[in-house]
Amino acid sequence: MKTIVITGAGGVLCSTLAIALAKKGNKIALLDLNLEKAEEIAETIIKNGGEALAIKVNVLEKETLLTARKKVKDIFGPCEVLINGAGGNHPKATTGHQFFDPSKEQNDSVKTFFDLDTEGVKFVFELNFLGTLLPTQVFAEDMLTTEGGNIINISSMNSFQPLTKIPAYSGAKAAISNFTQWLSVYFSKAGIRVNALAPGFFLTEQNRTLLTNEDGSLTERGETIIKRTPLSKFGEPEDLISTTFWLCDEGSKFITGIVVPIDGGFSAYSGI
């Protein structure tokens, strides 16, 4: 069994992966800025007979990552699998409408492309891209001393097809997919495989209010997504588990540099 480090481990998707991977006997290091959430997941794993360790980490501060690496190594041994799950969007990097219509008077309360906040856009790119690069720099070094090092990044289906309203997030996830391919080639002679998951639309705490109303019905954007998803539903966190198992196991030992869409067919459907 392996020592697996997961960043963003307190989130809905990564906490589900952490619990599933722990059930297979792996030792799980849960890294998150929200230590309380990470500790909750660690307690759940331990109560079920697994091994887990929660560590407060800011993925944009290398010193906290180095401290975490030492703690993981001292308690569980060197990192063998790294899942880069930290990421997210920011309202200041999001437009109010899908289209800019110059024929209509623009409402000052509606954010257009011209109103996007530089700091908001910077935050999104740093959290997603640097928040993947820095943990990889820190933990991949341990993989050089083990056999079968493995890095799994979290991209998005909008890396294939950008979504309206969220230019920074779409661009940042496209960068993750590109980085995954680049890194897979770079580490190929060192025996480290690098792949990525590209989730489609999953209901999380970040997007639940955008996709569903208080009564559970779909918002206009939520309805559009379901109509464009051939399987006609949102993904559930558990839908990521089997692909993660596959990428972690020997069955994928000849697989590196791929980005796997888990999106109910969204990226395959033209809408016609």
VEXKOLBA-259541 format. One record per residue (C-alpha): residue number from 1; x, y, z; residue in one letter. Coordinates in Angstrom, 3 decimals. Example, Ala and Ser with C-alpha at 12.3 -4.5 7.8 and 13.67 -1.06 7.14 Angstrom:
2
<pt nr="1" X="12.300" Y="-4.500" Z="7.800" rest="A"/>
<pt nr="2" X="13.670" Y="-1.060" Z="7.140" rest="S"/>
This chain:
272
<pt nr="1" X="0.000" Y="0.000" Z="0.000" rest="M"/>
<pt nr="2" X="1.123" Y="3.555" Z="-0.669" rest="K"/>
<pt nr="3" X="1.639" Y="6.898" Z="0.987" rest="T"/>
<pt nr="4" X="-0.750" Y="9.276" Z="-0.772" rest="I"/>
<pt nr="5" X="-0.676" Y="13.046" Z="-0.344" rest="V"/>
<pt nr="6" X="-3.835" Y="14.967" Z="-1.302" rest="I"/>
<pt nr="7" X="-4.033" Y="18.756" Z="-1.460" rest="T"/>
<pt nr="8" X="-7.417" Y="20.440" Z="-1.166" rest="G"/>
<pt nr="9" X="-8.327" Y="17.336" Z="0.810" rest="A"/>
<pt nr="10" X="-11.112" Y="19.003" Z="2.761" rest="G"/>
<pt nr="11" X="-13.215" Y="19.571" Z="-0.352" rest="G"/>
<pt nr="12" X="-16.144" Y="17.399" Z="-1.402" rest="V"/>
<pt nr="13" X="-14.397" Y="15.646" Z="-4.298" rest="L"/>
<pt nr="14" X="-10.971" Y="15.088" Z="-2.752" rest="C"/>
<pt nr="15" X="-12.336" Y="14.024" Z="0.632" rest="S"/>
<pt nr="16" X="-14.365" Y="11.341" Z="-1.157" rest="T"/>
<pt nr="17" X="-11.219" Y="10.145" Z="-2.924" rest="L"/>
<pt nr="18" X="-9.279" Y="10.197" Z="0.343" rest="A"/>
<pt nr="19" X="-11.793" Y="7.982" Z="2.139" rest="I"/>
<pt nr="20" X="-11.976" Y="5.544" Z="-0.786" rest="A"/>
<pt nr="21" X="-8.186" Y="5.297" Z="-1.114" rest="L"/>
<pt nr="22" X="-7.826" Y="4.773" Z="2.642" rest="A"/>
<pt nr="23" X="-10.245" Y="1.835" Z="2.502" rest="K"/>
<pt nr="24" X="-7.779" Y="0.126" Z="0.165" rest="K"/>
<pt nr="25" X="-5.121" Y="0.323" Z="2.883" rest="G"/>
<pt nr="26" X="-3.247" Y="3.391" Z="1.701" rest="N"/>
<pt nr="27" X="-1.824" Y="5.927" Z="4.161" rest="K"/>
<pt nr="28" X="-3.454" Y="9.284" Z="3.447" rest="I"/>
<pt nr="29" X="-1.982" Y="12.720" Z="4.181" rest="A"/>
<pt nr="30" X="-4.755" Y="15.299" Z="3.998" rest="L"/>
<pt nr="31" X="-3.416" Y="18.772" Z="3.186" rest="L"/>
<pt nr="32" X="-5.753" Y="21.739" Z="3.314" rest="D"/>
<pt nr="33" X="-5.800" Y="25.394" Z="4.302" rest="L"/>
<pt nr="34" X="-8.883" Y="24.557" Z="6.366" rest="N"/>
<pt nr="35" X="-7.355" Y="22.295" Z="9.001" rest="L"/>
<pt nr="36" X="-10.701" Y="21.630" Z="10.679" rest="E"/>
<pt nr="37" X="-12.147" Y="20.101" Z="7.502" rest="K"/>
<pt nr="38" X="-9.038" Y="17.996" Z="6.943" rest="A"/>
<pt nr="39" X="-9.184" Y="16.756" Z="10.528" rest="E"/>
<pt nr="40" X="-12.827" Y="15.737" Z="10.095" rest="E"/>
<pt nr="41" X="-11.902" Y="13.567" Z="7.116" rest="I"/>
<pt nr="42" X="-8.896" Y="12.131" Z="8.958" rest="A"/>
<pt nr="43" X="-11.127" Y="11.180" Z="11.906" rest="E"/>
<pt nr="44" X="-13.567" Y="9.448" Z="9.569" rest="T"/>
<pt nr="45" X="-10.755" Y="7.434" Z="7.998" rest="I"/>
<pt nr="46" X="-9.240" Y="6.477" Z="11.345" rest="I"/>
<pt nr="47" X="-12.625" Y="5.455" Z="12.790" rest="K"/>
<pt nr="48" X="-12.982" Y="3.091" Z="9.830" rest="N"/>
<pt nr="49" X="-9.621" Y="1.491" Z="10.594" rest="G"/>
<pt nr="50" X="-7.502" Y="3.454" Z="8.134" rest="G"/>
<pt nr="51" X="-4.427" Y="5.627" Z="8.501" rest="E"/>
<pt nr="52" X="-4.679" Y="9.370" Z="7.963" rest="A"/>
<pt nr="53" X="-2.907" Y="12.568" Z="8.890" rest="L"/>
<pt nr="54" X="-4.319" Y="16.116" Z="8.600" rest="A"/>
<pt nr="55" X="-1.928" Y="19.009" Z="7.976" rest="I"/>
<pt nr="56" X="-2.656" Y="22.693" Z="7.492" rest="K"/>
<pt nr="57" X="-1.019" Y="23.842" Z="4.265" rest="V"/>
<pt nr="58" X="-1.181" Y="26.835" Z="1.972" rest="N"/>
<pt nr="59" X="-0.347" Y="25.439" Z="-1.470" rest="V"/>
<pt nr="60" X="0.989" Y="28.868" Z="-2.489" rest="L"/>
<pt nr="61" X="3.536" Y="28.963" Z="0.346" rest="E"/>
<pt nr="62" X="6.408" Y="26.588" Z="-0.282" rest="K"/>
<pt nr="63" X="7.605" Y="26.655" Z="3.323" rest="E"/>
<pt nr="64" X="4.333" Y="25.164" Z="4.574" rest="T"/>
<pt nr="65" X="4.592" Y="22.473" Z="1.912" rest="L"/>
<pt nr="66" X="8.154" Y="21.635" Z="2.950" rest="L"/>
<pt nr="67" X="7.048" Y="21.376" Z="6.571" rest="T"/>
<pt nr="68" X="4.213" Y="19.074" Z="5.531" rest="A"/>
<pt nr="69" X="6.560" Y="16.938" Z="3.457" rest="R"/>
<pt nr="70" X="8.821" Y="16.357" Z="6.458" rest="K"/>
<pt nr="71" X="5.879" Y="15.446" Z="8.672" rest="K"/>
<pt nr="72" X="4.464" Y="13.011" Z="6.114" rest="V"/>
<pt nr="73" X="7.862" Y="11.429" Z="5.574" rest="K"/>
<pt nr="74" X="8.532" Y="11.055" Z="9.305" rest="D"/>
<pt nr="75" X="5.156" Y="9.434" Z="10.010" rest="I"/>
<pt nr="76" X="4.150" Y="7.601" Z="6.831" rest="F"/>
<pt nr="77" X="7.316" Y="7.511" Z="4.737" rest="G"/>
<pt nr="78" X="8.034" Y="9.270" Z="1.423" rest="P"/>
<pt nr="79" X="5.175" Y="10.364" Z="-0.804" rest="C"/>
<pt nr="80" X="4.425" Y="7.851" Z="-3.565" rest="E"/>
<pt nr="81" X="1.232" Y="9.355" Z="-4.989" rest="V"/>
<pt nr="82" X="0.396" Y="13.056" Z="-5.108" rest="L"/>
<pt nr="83" X="-3.142" Y="14.196" Z="-5.920" rest="I"/>
<pt nr="84" X="-3.173" Y="17.930" Z="-6.640" rest="N"/>
<pt nr="85" X="-6.737" Y="18.770" Z="-5.674" rest="G"/>
<pt nr="86" X="-6.440" Y="22.381" Z="-4.512" rest="A"/>
<pt nr="87" X="-8.172" Y="24.849" Z="-6.831" rest="G"/>
<pt nr="88" X="-11.186" Y="27.043" Z="-7.361" rest="G"/>
<pt nr="89" X="-12.665" Y="30.157" Z="-8.909" rest="N"/>
<pt nr="90" X="-13.252" Y="33.731" Z="-7.685" rest="H"/>
<pt nr="91" X="-16.288" Y="36.008" Z="-8.198" rest="P"/>
<pt nr="92" X="-14.019" Y="38.910" Z="-9.202" rest="K"/>
<pt nr="93" X="-12.800" Y="36.822" Z="-12.146" rest="A"/>
<pt nr="94" X="-16.333" Y="36.061" Z="-13.375" rest="T"/>
<pt nr="95" X="-18.507" Y="38.041" Z="-15.802" rest="T"/>
<pt nr="96" X="-22.191" Y="38.711" Z="-15.153" rest="G"/>
<pt nr="97" X="-23.466" Y="37.618" Z="-18.566" rest="H"/>
<pt nr="98" X="-22.505" Y="35.075" Z="-21.208" rest="Q"/>
<pt nr="99" X="-22.398" Y="37.683" Z="-23.984" rest="F"/>
<pt nr="100" X="-21.410" Y="41.319" Z="-24.289" rest="F"/>
<pt nr="101" X="-24.104" Y="43.150" Z="-26.234" rest="D"/>
<pt nr="102" X="-22.839" Y="46.595" Z="-27.317" rest="P"/>
<pt nr="103" X="-26.298" Y="47.565" Z="-28.580" rest="S"/>
<pt nr="104" X="-27.712" Y="47.573" Z="-25.068" rest="K"/>
<pt nr="105" X="-26.933" Y="50.013" Z="-22.311" rest="E"/>
<pt nr="106" X="-24.640" Y="48.344" Z="-19.823" rest="Q"/>
<pt nr="107" X="-25.841" Y="48.268" Z="-16.252" rest="N"/>
<pt nr="108" X="-23.142" Y="49.408" Z="-13.842" rest="D"/>
<pt nr="109" X="-24.064" Y="46.557" Z="-11.521" rest="S"/>
<pt nr="110" X="-23.305" Y="43.938" Z="-14.191" rest="V"/>
<pt nr="111" X="-19.684" Y="42.878" Z="-14.486" rest="K"/>
<pt nr="112" X="-18.382" Y="42.697" Z="-18.060" rest="T"/>
<pt nr="113" X="-15.059" Y="41.468" Z="-19.381" rest="F"/>
<pt nr="114" X="-13.762" Y="45.025" Z="-19.024" rest="F"/>
<pt nr="115" X="-14.581" Y="44.971" Z="-15.317" rest="D"/>
<pt nr="116" X="-12.700" Y="41.794" Z="-14.445" rest="L"/>
<pt nr="117" X="-10.494" Y="42.428" Z="-11.440" rest="D"/>
<pt nr="118" X="-6.779" Y="41.837" Z="-11.963" rest="T"/>
<pt nr="119" X="-6.318" Y="40.515" Z="-8.443" rest="E"/>
<pt nr="120" X="-9.257" Y="38.142" Z="-8.867" rest="G"/>
<pt nr="121" X="-7.847" Y="36.737" Z="-12.103" rest="V"/>
<pt nr="122" X="-4.395" Y="36.475" Z="-10.523" rest="K"/>
<pt nr="123" X="-5.854" Y="34.618" Z="-7.549" rest="F"/>
<pt nr="124" X="-7.508" Y="32.021" Z="-9.811" rest="V"/>
<pt nr="125" X="-4.373" Y="31.364" Z="-11.851" rest="F"/>
<pt nr="126" X="-2.155" Y="31.172" Z="-8.797" rest="E"/>
<pt nr="127" X="-4.463" Y="28.880" Z="-6.829" rest="L"/>
<pt nr="128" X="-4.972" Y="26.457" Z="-9.706" rest="N"/>
<pt nr="129" X="-1.653" Y="26.516" Z="-11.541" rest="F"/>
<pt nr="130" X="0.907" Y="27.508" Z="-8.916" rest="L"/>
<pt nr="131" X="-1.136" Y="25.521" Z="-6.399" rest="G"/>
<pt nr="132" X="-0.352" Y="22.472" Z="-8.517" rest="T"/>
<pt nr="133" X="3.222" Y="23.330" Z="-9.491" rest="L"/>
<pt nr="134" X="4.527" Y="24.056" Z="-5.970" rest="L"/>
<pt nr="135" X="3.243" Y="20.860" Z="-4.285" rest="P"/>
<pt nr="136" X="4.664" Y="18.897" Z="-7.212" rest="T"/>
<pt nr="137" X="8.066" Y="20.522" Z="-6.774" rest="Q"/>
<pt nr="138" X="8.056" Y="19.569" Z="-3.106" rest="V"/>
<pt nr="139" X="6.608" Y="16.062" Z="-3.083" rest="F"/>
<pt nr="140" X="7.885" Y="14.741" Z="-6.427" rest="A"/>
<pt nr="141" X="11.402" Y="14.958" Z="-5.043" rest="E"/>
<pt nr="142" X="10.545" Y="12.125" Z="-2.653" rest="D"/>
<pt nr="143" X="9.288" Y="10.064" Z="-5.586" rest="M"/>
<pt nr="144" X="12.789" Y="9.981" Z="-7.006" rest="L"/>
<pt nr="145" X="13.715" Y="7.620" Z="-4.147" rest="T"/>
<pt nr="146" X="10.742" Y="5.273" Z="-4.624" rest="T"/>
<pt nr="147" X="9.492" Y="3.055" Z="-7.422" rest="E"/>
<pt nr="148" X="6.424" Y="4.020" Z="-9.400" rest="G"/>
<pt nr="149" X="5.987" Y="7.661" Z="-8.441" rest="G"/>
<pt nr="150" X="2.579" Y="8.938" Z="-9.472" rest="N"/>
<pt nr="151" X="1.070" Y="12.418" Z="-9.817" rest="I"/>
<pt nr="152" X="-2.624" Y="13.000" Z="-10.488" rest="I"/>
<pt nr="153" X="-3.699" Y="16.550" Z="-11.231" rest="N"/>
<pt nr="154" X="-7.269" Y="17.860" Z="-11.217" rest="I"/>
<pt nr="155" X="-8.121" Y="19.602" Z="-14.458" rest="S"/>
<pt nr="156" X="-11.669" Y="20.201" Z="-15.703" rest="S"/>
<pt nr="157" X="-13.779" Y="19.520" Z="-18.753" rest="M"/>
<pt nr="158" X="-13.652" Y="23.270" Z="-19.410" rest="N"/>
<pt nr="159" X="-9.997" Y="22.803" Z="-20.268" rest="S"/>
<pt nr="160" X="-11.304" Y="21.187" Z="-23.483" rest="F"/>
<pt nr="161" X="-14.123" Y="23.662" Z="-24.061" rest="Q"/>
<pt nr="162" X="-14.151" Y="26.994" Z="-22.173" rest="P"/>
<pt nr="163" X="-17.279" Y="27.848" Z="-20.260" rest="L"/>
<pt nr="164" X="-19.000" Y="31.204" Z="-20.444" rest="T"/>
<pt nr="165" X="-18.586" Y="33.696" Z="-17.575" rest="K"/>
<pt nr="166" X="-15.423" Y="32.121" Z="-16.101" rest="I"/>
<pt nr="167" X="-12.489" Y="32.995" Z="-18.380" rest="P"/>
<pt nr="168" X="-9.839" Y="32.837" Z="-15.666" rest="A"/>
<pt nr="169" X="-10.917" Y="29.443" Z="-14.325" rest="Y"/>
<pt nr="170" X="-11.221" Y="27.957" Z="-17.814" rest="S"/>
<pt nr="171" X="-7.778" Y="29.289" Z="-18.734" rest="G"/>
<pt nr="172" X="-6.222" Y="28.067" Z="-15.495" rest="A"/>
<pt nr="173" X="-7.586" Y="24.552" Z="-15.939" rest="K"/>
<pt nr="174" X="-6.364" Y="24.507" Z="-19.549" rest="A"/>
<pt nr="175" X="-2.951" Y="25.324" Z="-18.100" rest="A"/>
<pt nr="176" X="-3.262" Y="22.335" Z="-15.751" rest="I"/>
<pt nr="177" X="-3.939" Y="19.992" Z="-18.677" rest="S"/>
<pt nr="178" X="-0.973" Y="21.386" Z="-20.599" rest="N"/>
<pt nr="179" X="1.240" Y="21.172" Z="-17.515" rest="F"/>
<pt nr="180" X="0.183" Y="17.555" Z="-17.001" rest="T"/>
<pt nr="181" X="1.402" Y="16.650" Z="-20.476" rest="Q"/>
<pt nr="182" X="4.614" Y="18.641" Z="-20.090" rest="W"/>
<pt nr="183" X="5.397" Y="17.123" Z="-16.707" rest="L"/>
<pt nr="184" X="4.688" Y="13.590" Z="-17.923" rest="S"/>
<pt nr="185" X="7.419" Y="13.938" Z="-20.538" rest="V"/>
<pt nr="186" X="9.823" Y="15.659" Z="-18.165" rest="Y"/>
<pt nr="187" X="9.539" Y="12.936" Z="-15.501" rest="F"/>
<pt nr="188" X="9.270" Y="9.984" Z="-17.902" rest="S"/>
<pt nr="189" X="12.886" Y="8.862" Z="-17.427" rest="K"/>
<pt nr="190" X="12.579" Y="9.178" Z="-13.650" rest="A"/>
<pt nr="191" X="9.787" Y="6.608" Z="-13.445" rest="G"/>
<pt nr="192" X="7.146" Y="9.139" Z="-12.391" rest="I"/>
<pt nr="193" X="3.818" Y="9.037" Z="-14.192" rest="R"/>
<pt nr="194" X="1.662" Y="12.180" Z="-14.480" rest="V"/>
<pt nr="195" X="-1.999" Y="12.199" Z="-15.451" rest="N"/>
<pt nr="196" X="-5.093" Y="14.263" Z="-14.707" rest="A"/>
<pt nr="197" X="-8.794" Y="13.911" Z="-14.031" rest="L"/>
<pt nr="198" X="-11.124" Y="16.314" Z="-15.827" rest="A"/>
<pt nr="199" X="-14.400" Y="16.333" Z="-13.886" rest="P"/>
<pt nr="200" X="-17.494" Y="17.676" Z="-15.559" rest="G"/>
<pt nr="201" X="-20.297" Y="19.232" Z="-13.538" rest="F"/>
<pt nr="202" X="-20.374" Y="17.976" Z="-9.982" rest="F"/>
<pt nr="203" X="-22.425" Y="19.690" Z="-7.283" rest="L"/>
<pt nr="204" X="-19.978" Y="21.118" Z="-4.757" rest="T"/>
<pt nr="205" X="-20.165" Y="23.847" Z="-2.131" rest="E"/>
<pt nr="206" X="-18.599" Y="26.258" Z="-4.630" rest="Q"/>
<pt nr="207" X="-21.168" Y="25.868" Z="-7.396" rest="N"/>
<pt nr="208" X="-24.319" Y="24.555" Z="-5.724" rest="R"/>
<pt nr="209" X="-26.007" Y="27.989" Z="-5.550" rest="T"/>
<pt nr="210" X="-25.130" Y="28.633" Z="-9.210" rest="L"/>
<pt nr="211" X="-26.702" Y="25.407" Z="-10.433" rest="L"/>
<pt nr="212" X="-29.614" Y="24.796" Z="-8.055" rest="T"/>
<pt nr="213" X="-32.251" Y="26.890" Z="-6.310" rest="N"/>
<pt nr="214" X="-33.079" Y="26.688" Z="-2.611" rest="E"/>
<pt nr="215" X="-35.948" Y="24.306" Z="-3.362" rest="D"/>
<pt nr="216" X="-33.606" Y="21.953" Z="-5.206" rest="G"/>
<pt nr="217" X="-34.795" Y="22.859" Z="-8.694" rest="S"/>
<pt nr="218" X="-32.281" Y="23.795" Z="-11.357" rest="L"/>
<pt nr="219" X="-31.267" Y="27.349" Z="-12.144" rest="T"/>
<pt nr="220" X="-31.210" Y="28.463" Z="-15.767" rest="E"/>
<pt nr="221" X="-27.497" Y="27.634" Z="-15.960" rest="R"/>
<pt nr="222" X="-28.105" Y="24.280" Z="-14.305" rest="G"/>
<pt nr="223" X="-30.797" Y="23.410" Z="-16.842" rest="E"/>
<pt nr="224" X="-28.502" Y="24.371" Z="-19.725" rest="T"/>
<pt nr="225" X="-25.796" Y="22.084" Z="-18.368" rest="I"/>
<pt nr="226" X="-28.120" Y="19.101" Z="-17.994" rest="I"/>
<pt nr="227" X="-29.417" Y="19.599" Z="-21.543" rest="K"/>
<pt nr="228" X="-25.808" Y="19.582" Z="-22.809" rest="R"/>
<pt nr="229" X="-24.860" Y="16.489" Z="-20.797" rest="T"/>
<pt nr="230" X="-25.823" Y="13.288" Z="-22.652" rest="P"/>
<pt nr="231" X="-26.189" Y="11.307" Z="-19.415" rest="L"/>
<pt nr="232" X="-28.635" Y="14.026" Z="-18.240" rest="S"/>
<pt nr="233" X="-27.362" Y="14.383" Z="-14.679" rest="K"/>
<pt nr="234" X="-24.650" Y="15.956" Z="-12.546" rest="F"/>
<pt nr="235" X="-21.715" Y="13.862" Z="-11.490" rest="G"/>
<pt nr="236" X="-21.426" Y="12.507" Z="-7.959" rest="E"/>
<pt nr="237" X="-18.102" Y="12.537" Z="-6.062" rest="P"/>
<pt nr="238" X="-18.042" Y="8.731" Z="-6.132" rest="E"/>
<pt nr="239" X="-17.889" Y="8.863" Z="-9.937" rest="D"/>
<pt nr="240" X="-14.216" Y="9.871" Z="-9.673" rest="L"/>
<pt nr="241" X="-13.156" Y="6.894" Z="-7.575" rest="I"/>
<pt nr="242" X="-12.714" Y="4.129" Z="-10.161" rest="S"/>
<pt nr="243" X="-10.614" Y="6.282" Z="-12.503" rest="T"/>
<pt nr="244" X="-8.443" Y="7.391" Z="-9.581" rest="T"/>
<pt nr="245" X="-7.949" Y="3.770" Z="-8.517" rest="F"/>
<pt nr="246" X="-6.960" Y="2.892" Z="-12.071" rest="W"/>
<pt nr="247" X="-4.431" Y="5.712" Z="-12.344" rest="L"/>
<pt nr="248" X="-2.944" Y="4.791" Z="-8.958" rest="C"/>
<pt nr="249" X="-2.627" Y="1.088" Z="-9.669" rest="D"/>
<pt nr="250" X="-0.335" Y="-1.084" Z="-11.761" rest="E"/>
<pt nr="251" X="-3.061" Y="-1.527" Z="-14.356" rest="G"/>
<pt nr="252" X="-2.164" Y="1.912" Z="-15.719" rest="S"/>
<pt nr="253" X="1.630" Y="1.542" Z="-15.535" rest="K"/>
<pt nr="254" X="1.953" Y="2.354" Z="-19.269" rest="F"/>
<pt nr="255" X="-0.345" Y="5.376" Z="-18.993" rest="I"/>
<pt nr="256" X="1.126" Y="8.851" Z="-18.631" rest="T"/>
<pt nr="257" X="0.318" Y="12.315" Z="-19.971" rest="G"/>
<pt nr="258" X="-3.443" Y="11.864" Z="-20.366" rest="I"/>
<pt nr="259" X="-6.374" Y="13.958" Z="-19.143" rest="V"/>
<pt nr="260" X="-9.436" Y="11.788" Z="-18.494" rest="V"/>
<pt nr="261" X="-12.861" Y="13.459" Z="-18.916" rest="P"/>
<pt nr="262" X="-15.385" Y="12.306" Z="-16.313" rest="I"/>
<pt nr="263" X="-18.245" Y="14.481" Z="-17.476" rest="D"/>
<pt nr="264" X="-21.246" Y="12.425" Z="-18.556" rest="G"/>
<pt nr="265" X="-20.363" Y="13.077" Z="-22.198" rest="G"/>
<pt nr="266" X="-20.476" Y="16.901" Z="-21.932" rest="F"/>
<pt nr="267" X="-17.209" Y="17.460" Z="-23.797" rest="S"/>
<pt nr="268" X="-18.223" Y="15.046" Z="-26.559" rest="A"/>
<pt nr="269" X="-21.570" Y="16.675" Z="-27.347" rest="Y"/>
<pt nr="270" X="-21.762" Y="19.495" Z="-29.896" rest="S"/>
<pt nr="271" X="-25.304" Y="20.409" Z="-28.940" rest="G"/>
<pt nr="272" X="-26.671" Y="19.263" Z="-32.271" rest="I"/>
